[in-house]
Amino acid sequence: MKITPRRDYMLSLESVAMTDIVLNMFIFFFISFSLLYTFSKSPGIKVTLPTAKTATPQKENITIFISPDNEIFLDNRKVHIDELKDILKERLADSQKKVVILKSDEKVNLGLAVKVMDIAKQAEAEGVVISTTKEENARR
């Protein structure tokens, strides 16, 4: 006598529908966040600006970012400190307002920040502005 095993395949439509909903939500959020990241107007360099009570918004022309890892970026392009002076001279020659804005993380090496400000002055910048955020808006 041959006994064949009994196979009961139970397909639940509820689980298929739930899987479909979850996958659709995943696709929606994946596309939404990738578009948000692509078209966001904020720079890709994340810095925590120091706070000041008298901070005023500046019209940004030439912006130098110093990341927490002490990397220097000139308008979102990574620049080595040795070539910063030449690039700044070229950019300042084309600019009407010869002001350089320095945005750096509050935990950045102070010596590096001073060196970057000195290079900006050597590149004939009329002024170097250190960007801050208002104290009341910071760390909410």
Sequence and secondary structure as in RCSB ss.txt:
>XXXX:A:sequence
MKITPRRDYMLSLESVAMTDIVLNMFIFFFISFSLLYTFSKSPGIKVTLPTAKTATPQKENITIFISPDNEIFLD
NRKVHIDELKDILKERLADSQKKVVILKSDEKVNLGLAVKVMDIAKQAEAEGVVISTTKEENARR
>XXXX:A:secstr
            HHHHHHHHHHHHHHHHHHHHHHHHHHH  S S      EETT      SEEEEE TTS EEET
TEEE HHHHHHHHHHHHHH SS EEEEEE TTS HHHHHHHHHHHHHTT SEEEE  EETTTTT 
